[in-house]
């Protein structure tokens, strides 16, 4: 969310940022309406203040006349009329501010200068790690998992419909092992504070991280309670200090947690419907960092390296993309995508988006800090990354680890967690 002053002090900068995302044309009328509402809002504020000053003066005159024993009926009537005018102006002011705030909540964050303009075709591969197997050299993960007896999608569909997964036996143990491995790595070696958070959150919490109002169609809501199942643990963790003032001494701060995540994928009909590539419910370890504004760029690189460390320990070939402005998430000012190669499906699969959201979320959630040297409180910068999302990691492990005898060789980092070096048919 933006400071309302941007409409009169930095409108051209905002327009340029929206143009880089490729959404300016669609938002021209909205921006014009926002400027109109801001002008109206300021005029109404002035009218309210002027009438209140007149009412105060009127009240003083009424008091003088009454003390003198004179008739004050005319002034009392004028005071009553001023009160009615003030109430009318204040009602119009609330309407204007409500509509304006609604518009500001719908505007995406602008990206930093080193993010390329344009859409998905302008994404840049910054670096890669490992040697991927040749595409098509192994079966897709759903066939591998079926042969091993560790994945039961038909029964998951019977329970819940398509887009849900049932792991069995060694598959379930692999998922649990991955969660424990990632949480141990981040909470010990990387220094994150481990959290266990709710998976149902309020509308205010979802609004704080910009999932609402923009993406309500993709959310699973709970009728009657105005609660939502989280699409990512970024939501509760980023809101940890919502409506609070934190001390500069606690920054930077890092938090990690594991949660199931829930997404309707309303706009993804027909995409990646087989196997584990696109689920309505999936498991994820999430990383969130709080930073002072001056250090958020450095913190973003650190955050990304922590997600990469997981992939390197798991021995999965991956690449890092810098997303172009038009492909960058709504709340983000800069995003790196980490993609693993799955040779069985012949695709690069996103397993983490590492994003710096600047003050965009903190302004919505009202999370500020007191500068160490004193001065006016400032909004923190929030950052988040998957560390990592599990379904596609499982797919990549199966397809990259498949052996000629049909077993799947596991990376050394998981041996002690799984209690075995490979997965074989039970």
C-alpha positions as CSV (number, residue, x, y, z in Angstrom):
1,X,0.0,0.0,0.0
2,X,1.2,3.5,-0.7
3,X,1.3,6.7,1.3
4,X,-1.6,8.8,0.1
5,X,0.9,11.7,-0.6
6,X,2.2,9.8,-3.6
7,X,-0.8,10.9,-5.6
8,X,0.3,14.6,-5.4
9,X,4.0,14.4,-4.8
10,X,5.2,11.3,-6.8
11,X,2.4,10.5,-9.3
12,X,4.7,10.3,-12.3
13,X,7.0,7.9,-10.4
14,X,4.0,5.7,-9.5
15,X,2.8,5.8,-13.2
16,X,6.3,4.8,-14.4
17,X,6.3,1.9,-12.0
18,X,2.9,0.7,-13.1
19,X,4.0,1.1,-16.8
20,X,7.1,-1.2,-16.1
21,X,4.6,-3.8,-14.8
22,X,2.5,-3.4,-18.0
23,X,-0.6,-2.4,-16.0
24,X,-0.7,1.3,-16.4
25,X,-3.2,1.4,-19.3
26,X,-5.6,-0.7,-17.4
27,X,-5.3,1.5,-14.3
28,X,-5.4,5.0,-15.9
29,X,-9.0,5.6,-15.0
30,X,-8.5,4.2,-11.5
31,X,-5.5,6.6,-10.9
32,X,-7.5,9.5,-12.2
33,X,-10.3,8.7,-9.8
34,X,-7.8,8.4,-7.0
35,X,-6.4,11.9,-7.7
36,X,-9.9,13.2,-7.9
37,X,-10.8,11.6,-4.5
38,X,-7.7,12.9,-2.9
39,X,-8.5,16.4,-4.0
40,X,-12.1,16.0,-2.8
41,X,-10.8,14.6,0.5
42,X,-8.6,17.5,1.2
43,X,-11.3,20.0,0.3
44,X,-13.7,18.3,2.7
45,X,-11.2,18.3,5.5
46,X,-10.8,22.0,5.0
47,X,-14.5,22.6,5.0
48,X,-14.9,20.5,8.2
49,X,-12.2,22.4,9.9
50,X,-13.6,25.8,8.9
51,X,-17.1,24.9,10.1
52,X,-15.7,23.6,13.4
53,X,-13.8,26.8,13.9
54,X,-17.1,28.8,13.2
55,X,-19.0,26.5,15.6
56,X,-16.4,27.1,18.4
57,X,-16.7,30.8,17.9
58,X,-20.4,30.6,17.8
59,X,-20.4,28.6,21.1
60,X,-18.3,31.2,22.8
61,X,-20.7,34.0,21.6
62,X,-23.7,32.0,22.9
63,X,-22.0,31.6,26.3
64,X,-21.3,35.4,26.5
65,X,-24.9,36.3,25.7
66,X,-26.3,33.8,28.2
67,X,-23.9,35.2,30.9
68,X,-25.2,38.7,30.1
69,X,-28.8,37.5,30.2
70,X,-29.4,38.3,26.5
71,X,-31.3,36.2,24.0
72,X,-29.1,33.8,22.1
73,X,-31.7,31.8,20.2
74,X,-30.5,33.0,16.8
75,X,-26.9,32.0,17.5
76,X,-28.0,28.7,18.9
77,X,-29.9,28.0,15.7
78,X,-26.8,29.0,13.7
79,X,-24.7,26.6,15.8
80,X,-27.2,23.8,15.2
81,X,-27.0,24.4,11.4
82,X,-23.2,24.4,11.5
83,X,-23.3,21.0,13.3
84,X,-25.6,19.6,10.6
85,X,-23.2,20.9,7.9
86,X,-20.2,19.4,9.7
87,X,-22.0,16.0,9.9
88,X,-22.8,16.1,6.2
89,X,-19.2,17.0,5.3
90,X,-17.8,14.3,7.6
91,X,-20.1,11.7,6.0
92,X,-18.9,12.7,2.5
93,X,-15.3,12.6,3.8
94,X,-15.7,9.0,5.1
95,X,-17.1,7.9,1.8
96,X,-14.3,9.6,-0.1
97,X,-11.6,8.1,2.2
98,X,-13.2,4.7,2.0
99,X,-13.2,4.7,-1.8
100,X,-9.7,6.1,-1.9
101,X,-8.3,3.5,0.5
102,X,-10.0,0.8,-1.5
103,X,-8.2,2.0,-4.7
104,X,-4.8,2.2,-2.9
105,X,-5.2,-1.4,-1.6
106,X,-5.7,-2.6,-5.2
107,X,-2.5,-1.0,-6.6
108,X,0.5,-3.3,-6.9
109,X,3.9,-2.4,-5.5
110,X,6.4,-0.8,-7.9
111,X,9.7,-2.6,-8.6
112,X,13.2,-1.4,-8.0
113,X,15.4,-0.1,-10.8
114,X,17.4,-3.3,-11.5
115,X,14.2,-5.3,-12.2
116,X,13.7,-5.5,-16.0
117,X,10.6,-4.1,-17.4
118,X,8.1,-6.3,-19.2
119,X,6.5,-9.7,-18.7
120,X,7.6,-13.3,-18.2
121,X,9.6,-13.3,-21.5
122,X,12.0,-10.7,-19.9
123,X,12.9,-12.8,-16.8
124,X,16.6,-13.3,-16.5
125,X,18.5,-16.4,-15.5
126,X,21.2,-15.2,-13.1
127,X,22.9,-18.4,-12.2
128,X,22.5,-22.2,-12.1
129,X,23.8,-25.0,-9.9
130,X,24.2,-28.7,-10.7
131,X,23.9,-30.7,-13.9
132,X,20.3,-31.6,-14.8
133,X,19.5,-35.0,-16.2
134,X,18.4,-35.0,-19.8
135,X,14.7,-34.3,-20.3
136,X,12.7,-37.4,-20.9
137,X,15.5,-39.7,-19.6
138,X,13.4,-40.9,-16.7
139,X,9.6,-41.4,-16.2
140,X,7.5,-38.6,-14.6
141,X,7.4,-38.7,-10.9
142,X,3.8,-39.9,-10.7
143,X,4.8,-43.1,-12.5
144,X,7.9,-43.5,-10.3
145,X,5.8,-43.0,-7.1
146,X,3.2,-45.4,-8.3
147,X,5.8,-48.1,-8.8
148,X,7.2,-47.5,-5.3
149,X,3.7,-47.4,-3.8
150,X,4.3,-44.1,-2.0
151,X,1.7,-41.9,-3.7
152,X,-2.0,-42.5,-3.9
153,X,-3.7,-39.7,-5.9
154,X,-6.9,-41.7,-6.7
155,X,-7.8,-42.1,-3.1
156,X,-6.9,-38.5,-2.3
157,X,-9.3,-37.5,-5.0
158,X,-11.9,-39.8,-3.5
159,X,-11.5,-38.0,-0.2
160,X,-11.2,-34.4,-1.3
161,X,-11.4,-34.1,-5.1
162,X,-8.6,-33.3,-7.6
163,X,-5.6,-31.2,-6.5
164,X,-5.0,-33.1,-3.2
165,X,-2.4,-35.6,-2.4
166,X,-2.1,-38.8,-0.2
167,X,1.4,-40.0,0.5
168,X,1.8,-43.5,1.9
169,X,4.6,-45.4,3.7
170,X,8.0,-44.2,2.7
171,X,6.4,-41.3,0.8
172,X,4.8,-39.9,4.0
173,X,8.1,-40.4,5.8
174,X,10.0,-38.6,3.1
175,X,7.6,-35.6,3.4
176,X,8.0,-35.5,7.2
177,X,11.8,-35.9,6.8
178,X,12.0,-33.0,4.4
179,X,10.1,-30.7,6.8
180,X,12.3,-31.6,9.7
181,X,15.5,-31.2,7.7
182,X,14.5,-27.8,6.4
183,X,13.3,-26.5,9.8
184,X,16.5,-27.8,11.5
185,X,18.7,-26.1,8.8
186,X,17.0,-22.8,9.0
187,X,16.6,-22.6,12.8
188,X,20.1,-23.7,13.6
189,X,22.6,-22.9,10.9
190,X,20.7,-19.9,9.4
191,X,19.6,-18.4,12.7
192,X,15.8,-18.1,12.2
193,X,13.4,-18.2,15.1
194,X,11.2,-21.2,14.8
195,X,7.4,-20.5,15.0
196,X,4.3,-22.6,15.0
197,X,1.4,-20.5,13.6
198,X,-2.3,-20.7,13.0
199,X,-3.5,-21.8,9.6
200,X,-6.8,-19.8,9.9
201,X,-6.4,-16.0,9.9
202,X,-8.6,-13.0,9.9
203,X,-9.4,-10.7,7.0
204,X,-7.2,-8.0,8.5
205,X,-4.3,-10.4,8.6
206,X,-4.8,-11.4,4.9
207,X,-5.1,-7.7,4.0
208,X,-1.8,-6.9,5.8
209,X,0.2,-9.0,3.4
210,X,-1.9,-8.0,0.3
211,X,-3.6,-11.3,-0.3
212,X,-6.8,-9.3,0.2
213,X,-8.7,-7.7,-1.4
214,X,-7.0,-8.5,-4.7
215,X,-6.9,-12.3,-4.6
216,X,-10.0,-13.3,-2.6
217,X,-11.2,-15.6,-5.4
218,X,-8.0,-17.7,-4.8
219,X,-8.6,-18.1,-1.1
220,X,-10.5,-20.7,0.9
221,X,-12.8,-18.8,3.2
222,X,-14.7,-20.1,6.3
223,X,-18.4,-19.1,6.0
224,X,-19.8,-17.3,8.9
225,X,-16.5,-16.5,10.6
226,X,-14.7,-14.3,8.0
227,X,-11.6,-16.4,8.4
228,X,-9.4,-17.8,5.7
229,X,-7.1,-20.8,5.3
230,X,-3.6,-19.5,4.6
231,X,-2.2,-19.7,1.1
232,X,1.3,-19.4,2.6
233,X,2.8,-19.0,6.0
234,X,4.1,-15.6,4.9
235,X,0.6,-14.3,5.9
236,X,0.6,-15.1,9.7
237,X,4.4,-14.7,10.1
238,X,4.7,-11.3,8.4
239,X,1.7,-10.2,10.6
240,X,3.5,-11.3,13.8
241,X,4.0,-7.7,14.8
242,X,1.0,-6.1,13.1
243,X,0.0,-2.8,14.7
244,X,3.2,-2.8,16.7
245,X,6.3,-0.7,17.1
246,X,9.5,-2.8,17.2
247,X,12.9,-1.8,18.5
248,X,15.7,-1.2,16.0
249,X,17.8,-3.5,18.1
250,X,15.8,-6.6,17.0
251,X,16.4,-5.9,13.3
252,X,17.2,-7.8,11.2
253,X,14.9,-10.6,12.4
254,X,14.2,-13.9,10.8
255,X,11.4,-16.3,11.4
256,X,10.7,-19.8,10.0
257,X,7.8,-22.1,10.2
258,X,6.1,-25.1,8.6
259,X,2.5,-25.1,7.6
260,X,0.1,-26.7,5.1
261,X,-1.0,-24.1,2.5
262,X,-4.3,-23.9,0.7
263,X,-5.0,-22.3,-2.7
264,X,-8.1,-22.6,-4.9
265,X,-5.9,-21.9,-8.0
266,X,-9.0,-20.2,-9.5
267,X,-7.2,-19.0,-12.6
268,X,-5.1,-22.1,-13.2
269,X,-7.8,-24.5,-14.7
270,X,-6.2,-27.1,-16.9
271,X,-2.5,-26.3,-16.0
272,X,-0.2,-29.0,-14.6
273,X,-3.0,-31.2,-13.5
274,X,-1.0,-34.4,-13.3
275,X,1.1,-35.5,-10.3
276,X,2.4,-33.0,-7.7
277,X,2.9,-29.9,-9.8
278,X,-0.2,-27.9,-8.8
279,X,-2.1,-28.7,-5.6
280,X,-4.9,-27.1,-3.7
281,X,-3.2,-28.2,-0.4
282,X,0.5,-28.5,0.0
283,X,3.2,-28.4,2.6
284,X,5.8,-25.6,2.8
285,X,8.5,-24.3,5.0
286,X,8.5,-20.5,5.0
287,X,11.1,-17.9,5.7
288,X,10.3,-14.3,6.7
289,X,12.7,-11.5,7.5
290,X,12.2,-8.0,9.0
291,X,14.8,-5.4,8.0
292,X,15.6,-1.7,8.3
293,X,15.0,-0.1,4.8
294,X,18.7,0.6,4.2
295,X,19.6,-3.1,4.6
296,X,16.7,-4.9,2.9
297,X,18.6,-5.4,-0.4
298,X,21.4,-7.2,1.5
299,X,18.8,-9.1,3.5
300,X,17.2,-10.2,0.3
301,X,20.4,-11.8,-1.0
302,X,20.9,-13.5,2.4
303,X,17.3,-14.8,2.3
304,X,17.8,-16.2,-1.2
305,X,21.0,-17.9,-0.3
306,X,19.3,-19.7,2.6
307,X,16.7,-21.1,0.2
308,X,19.4,-22.1,-2.2
309,X,21.3,-23.9,0.6
310,X,18.4,-26.3,0.9
311,X,18.6,-27.3,-2.8
312,X,22.4,-27.7,-2.6
313,X,22.1,-30.0,0.4
314,X,19.5,-32.0,-1.5
315,X,21.7,-32.2,-4.6
316,X,18.9,-31.0,-6.9
317,X,20.0,-29.0,-10.0
318,X,18.4,-25.5,-10.0
319,X,18.6,-22.1,-11.4
320,X,17.9,-18.6,-10.1
321,X,15.7,-16.2,-12.1
322,X,15.3,-12.4,-11.6
323,X,11.7,-11.8,-12.5
324,X,10.7,-9.0,-14.8
325,X,8.4,-6.3,-13.4
326,X,5.3,-7.7,-15.1
327,X,5.9,-11.2,-13.6
328,X,6.7,-10.0,-10.1
329,X,4.2,-10.6,-7.4
330,X,1.6,-8.0,-6.4
331,X,3.3,-7.0,-3.1
332,X,6.9,-7.5,-4.2
333,X,9.4,-4.8,-5.3
334,X,12.0,-7.5,-6.4
335,X,11.7,-11.3,-6.7
336,X,14.0,-14.2,-7.4
337,X,12.5,-17.5,-8.4
338,X,14.3,-20.7,-7.6
339,X,13.5,-23.4,-10.2
340,X,14.5,-27.1,-10.0
341,X,14.7,-29.2,-13.1
342,X,12.4,-32.3,-13.2
343,X,13.7,-34.4,-16.1
344,X,10.6,-36.7,-16.1
345,X,8.2,-33.9,-16.9
346,X,10.9,-32.0,-18.8
347,X,10.3,-28.7,-17.0
348,X,11.8,-26.2,-14.7
349,X,9.6,-26.1,-11.6
350,X,9.4,-23.1,-9.3
351,X,10.0,-24.2,-5.7
352,X,10.6,-20.8,-4.1
353,X,9.9,-17.1,-4.7
354,X,12.2,-15.0,-2.7
355,X,10.7,-11.5,-2.5
356,X,11.6,-8.1,-1.0
357,X,8.3,-6.3,-0.4
358,X,9.9,-3.0,0.8
359,X,7.5,-1.1,3.1
360,X,4.5,-2.2,1.1
361,X,3.2,-4.8,3.5
362,X,4.4,-3.1,6.6
363,X,2.4,0.0,5.7
364,X,-0.7,-2.1,5.3
365,X,0.0,-4.0,8.5
366,X,1.3,-0.9,10.4
367,X,4.6,-2.4,11.5
368,X,7.1,0.3,12.4
369,X,10.4,0.6,14.2
370,X,12.1,3.3,16.3
371,X,15.4,4.3,14.7
372,X,18.4,3.6,17.0
373,X,19.6,7.2,16.8
374,X,16.1,8.6,17.5
375,X,13.8,10.4,15.1
376,X,10.4,9.7,13.6
377,X,9.3,6.0,13.6
378,X,9.7,4.3,10.2
379,X,8.1,1.3,8.5
380,X,10.2,-1.8,8.4
381,X,10.8,-3.7,5.2
382,X,9.4,-7.3,5.0
383,X,10.9,-10.1,3.0
384,X,9.8,-13.7,2.4
385,X,10.8,-16.9,0.6
386,X,9.7,-20.5,0.5
387,X,12.4,-22.5,2.2
388,X,11.0,-24.7,0.4
389,X,7.7,-25.9,-1.0
390,X,7.5,-29.6,-0.8
391,X,5.4,-31.2,-3.6
392,X,7.7,-30.1,-6.4
393,X,10.8,-30.9,-4.3
394,X,9.4,-34.5,-3.9
395,X,8.8,-34.6,-7.6
396,X,12.4,-33.5,-8.4
397,X,13.9,-35.9,-5.8
398,X,12.1,-38.8,-7.4
399,X,13.0,-37.9,-11.0
400,X,16.6,-36.9,-10.3
401,X,17.3,-39.8,-7.9
402,X,15.7,-42.7,-9.9
403,X,18.1,-45.6,-10.3
404,X,18.2,-48.4,-12.9
405,X,16.6,-50.9,-10.5
406,X,13.6,-48.6,-9.9
407,X,14.7,-47.4,-6.5
408,X,15.3,-43.7,-5.7
409,X,18.6,-42.7,-4.2
410,X,18.2,-40.0,-1.5
411,X,20.6,-37.2,-0.8
412,X,22.9,-37.7,2.2
413,X,21.3,-34.8,4.0
414,X,18.1,-36.9,4.4
415,X,19.6,-40.3,5.3
416,X,19.4,-39.8,9.1
417,X,15.9,-38.3,8.8
418,X,14.5,-41.0,6.6
419,X,16.5,-43.8,8.2
420,X,17.5,-45.1,4.8
421,X,19.7,-44.2,1.8
422,X,17.1,-45.0,-0.8
423,X,13.4,-45.6,-1.3
424,X,12.5,-49.0,-2.6
425,X,9.2,-50.9,-3.3
426,X,7.9,-52.1,0.1
